[in-house]
Amino acid sequence: MGTMTSPAPRTAAPTDGSGAPEPRARARDLVKVYGSGTTAVRALDGVDVDFARGRLTAIMGPSGSGKSTLMHCLAGLDSPTSGSVVIDGQEISRLSQRRLTALRRTRVGFVFQAYNLVPTLTAAENITLPLDIARAPVDRAWFDEVVDAVGLRDRLHHRPAELSGGQQQRVACARALVSRPSIVFADEPTGNLDSRSAGEVLTFLRRSVDELDQTVVMVTHDPRAASYAHRVVFLADGRLAGELHDPTQQDILDALALAADDGPPAAGTVAPGGPRAAPDGPAGTLDGPAATPGGPSAPVGRHAAPVDPVDPVDPA
């Protein structure tokens, strides 16, 4: 059973061979402000957070808390106003657009609520599309392992219209993993699915971490979805408000109810239940320039403009 704790102060991850794991992604003093003057919205307000290798982390919070903005900045889909973001040991905040695109192609995977599959391609062709665009070879052994993990072996020659919603999202998950990314970001991946299909996708995301050594960061509003995670991070008003480790669905519901009743815990405090020793903290690709989301917490998969299936943030 998880116990809600305030986020602990963090230091830069060691890179000197001391034995501590290097986070797959981390943010330091991350600030994102939309607008200016009296209309400015501070979507992120000095966020410090690490995401270690081999963990499924869920990010939760009320609408406008900054959870999707945090994911967009971590994934290189949006630029922070200040602060730093590091993915796989590389600072991305100051990369040129060309180098950022290359990083997203090779080190980051994406799973979005809207699937973003090409309707004229088969499931197999959709899975390998990012590698085909990058003119990179397909590792057939890894392809087979991913396909078997998502349970789509008998659907590889079907087009999206011939697949259920859950099967389409599993194709999107396989596409995110086929290039062996350092980290996968999933934005409300079960938002369009019924409970059975959602369970299939969530089970695969957890298996991809436990059995395929992936690292997944998932934004969700659903306590059931978050209960599949090793760790749940809560945001409120653009700041980290607390976290749970190995939570049950009831743990998450209790934490959300507490936040609704009393507000987030103050910095340096522990929510009722007492402190608990946390366990050790523990790429779909994009092809074009990233566009700024339409608002402080606008999910990428919900743009009104037509969405490119390979680069969901670039309608062109």
N, C-alpha and C positions, 0 to 999 in steps of 0.2 A: 504493500500500500504506500502511495506516495504522500509526502508531506510538503506543503507549500513553504518555500523559503524565498527570501529576498535574494536577488542576484548578487553574488560575491564580487568584490573588486577583482579585476583581472590584470594580469601583466602580459607583456608580449610573450608569445610562445617561443620556447627555446629553439635555436637552430644550430647550437654548437656541439651537438652530439651528447648532450647530457642525459638522453634517454627518454625524456618527456615527449609525447606525441605532438607533432606539428598539426595545428588545426587545418582542416580542409578549407575553411573560410573563417574570416574574422573581421569584425568592425571595431574601430576605435574612435570614440568621441564623434560618432556619426550624426550629422545634422542635415536635415533637408527642409528648406523653406520654399513654399510656393507663394508667388506674388511678392508684393513689397508694401511698405508703409502700413497704413491702417488695415489694409486687406490681406496682409501677410498671414500665411498659415504655416505654423511650425510642425510639420508632419513627423519629423524625427528630432529629438532633443537630447543629443549627447549619448547615443547608444553605444555601449561596449558589450560585445558578445562574441563567443567562439562557437564553432561547430566542428567537433572532432570527427576524425575518420571512423567509419563503421558504425554510425549511429543514425537513427531516424529521429529527427527533431520536428515537433509541431510548433508553429507560432500561432497564438490565439490572442484575441482581444476584441473589444466592441468595434463597431463601424467607426472609422476615423481614428483608430488607435495608432495607425502607422504600420500595421503588419505587412500589408502588400507593398507599401513604399519601402520598407526594410528589405523585403525580398528582391524588389527591383534594383535597389542599390547594390545589394550583395551580388546579384547576378550580372551586373553590368548593363542592365536595361535602362537605368536612369543614373544620372550623376549626382552625387551628394553636394550640398552647398559647402560643407566643410567636413573634415575628418578623413579617415582612410578605410579602404576595403582591401583585403588581401585574399586571393584565391590561390590555393596550392602553392603558397610561398611567394606569389607575385603580387605586388601592389598594383591595383587596376585603376585607382582613382585618377591617375594622371596619364594613362595610356592614350595614344592616338586612336582615332576611330578604326583605322585599319588593324592595328594590333589588338584592339579590344574585340573586333569581329573575329580575328583569328583565335583568340582565347575562347570565345564563346563556342566556336566551331569544335574545338578540340578538348576543352577541359570542363565544359558546363553542359548539362542536359536539362531539358525543360519538359514539363508536363502541365498542360493547361486544361481548364474546365471545358473548353470548346473542342477538344481533340485535335483540330487542325490537320486532318488527314486529306490527302488529295483524292477526290472521288473517282478519278479515272485510273488510279493505280491500285494494284492488289495490295493485300496486307504486307506481303514480303517486300514489295517495291516501296511501300511507305516506310517500312522499318529501315531500309538501307538508303533512303533518299538523302539524308544528310551526308553520308559518305560518298554517294554518287555525285552530289553537288561539289563536294570538296575534292573529287577525283582521287579519293583514297580507297585502297583495297579493303574488301570486306573479309574480316577474319571469320571464316566459315565455322570453325569450332566454337568460337564465342557466340556467333549468330545462333547456332543450334542450341547452345546452352541457354541463351536468353529466351528463345522461342519456346523451348520446353518449360522454362520457368513460368512463363505467362500462360502456358497451356493453349497455344494457338497452332499447334502443328497441323491440325486438320482444317485450318482456316486461312492458310498462307496464300491461296490462290483466289480468295474471295475479295471483292471490292467493298469499300466501307458501307454501301447501301445494303449489302448482304450480311452485315454483322450487327449484332445487338450493341446497345450503348456501352455495356461493360466490355465487350470484345473490342470495340473501337478504342476505348481508353487503354486497354491492355496493349493494343498495337502502338499507341502513343507512348506508353511506358517503355516498350521494347525499343522504339525508335530513340528514346532518350538515353538508353543504355548501350546501344550497339557500338558506339564509338568509344566505349570505356572512359567515360568522363570522370573527372576528379570528384564532382559533386552534382547532384540532381536537385533542381528546384521545382516543386510542384505547387501550383497555385489553385486551390480549391479543386483538386483532381476528381472528387466525387460529387461535385455540386450538381451535375446534371444526371445523376444515376439513381436508380432505385436501390433499396437497401441491400438486396442480394448482389447486384452488380458492384455496388460500392464496396461490399465486403471482399469480393474477388480482387478488386484493384488494390485495396489496402493490404490484403494478405500478400500480394505480390510485392508491393513496395517494401513491406517488412522483410520478406524473404530475400529481396535484392540486397538488403543490408546484411542480414544474418548469414546468408549462404553465398552471395556473390561479391561480398566485401565492398559494397557501394556505400555512399554517404548521401542521405536524402534530407532536405529541408522542405517541410510542407506547411503552407498557410491554409488554415481551415477555421471555420466557425463551428464545426460539428464535434461535440465532445466524444461521440463514438469513434469518429475518425482519429481524433487526437489520442485516444486510448491505445492505438496501435504503436504509438511512438515510445522510444526509450526515454524521451525527455520532452516536456512541454514548457515553452517559454511564453509568458504572458506580457503583453504590452498594454499600456494605458497612457493616453495623451502624449504619445511619441516617446515614452520612456519604458525601460524594463520594469515590470511591476512584481515579478516573482517567477518561480519555476517549480515544476514537479519532475521527479524522476521515477520511472517505472510506474506510472499512474494507472489506476483503474478509471473506468468511465465515471464512477461515482466520485472519485477524488477530484476529477476535473469539474464536475457539476458543482461540488461543494466549493471549490476555489472560485468559480465564476459567481456563485451566489454570494460568497463573502465579499467579492469585489463590488458586486452590485449594491450590497447593503452598506458597506463601510468605505468603499473606495479602495484603491491599491495600497498595499503596505508602504509605509514611509521607508526611505532609504535607510538601510542598516537595521531594519526590524524583521521579525519573523512572524508570519501569520499564525493564528491559533493552531495548536498541534505541536508546536515546539520545533526546534532545529533538528535536522537530520543529516547525517553525513551523506553527501551525494556520492554516487559511484563515479569512478574516473570518467572524465568527459569522453566523454568517452574516454554522353552529355547529350534525340532531338537536338538540333543545334540551330543557331541563328546565322543568317547569311548577310544581312544588310545592316545599315546604321540603326542604332537604337533611337526610338522616339520617346519623348517625355510623356508619361501617362497623363490622362486628362485631369487628374485631381490628386489630392494627397494620398488617396488609398485606392485608386482606380485599378481593378483587376485587368490584366492585359487581355484576357480572353473575352472581354465584354466590349471592346471597341465597336462603335456603330459602323465604321468604315470596313470595306472588305479586308479580310485578313489573309496575308500570305501564309500558306501552310508551313513553310520552312522558317520564316522570320515573323512570328506573330505580332511584333511591335512595328513592323514596317509595311503598311498597307500598299505601298508602291511596289 
